């Protein structure tokens, strides 16, 4: 998976620790629970594997497992190349 720029990103984490940097969008659930969203784009090889029924694997570092959610976002909007 490739890290993507999530629409409405509010910050980028990890760069100061020497990582690539992960754009995040801070959100709130209706009950006030804070959440962070990031965008990931599968490579062509991963798309092929997913289409063949391969699962999406979520890896969480450490010993505790925080609440998480996986979903599918909207397809990228087409860019107007007549700029």
Secondary structure, 3 states (H helix, E strand, C coil): CEEECCCCCCEEECHHHCCCCEEEEEEECCCCCEEEECEEECCHHHHHHHHCCCCCCCCCCCCCCCCCCCCCCCCCCCCCCCC
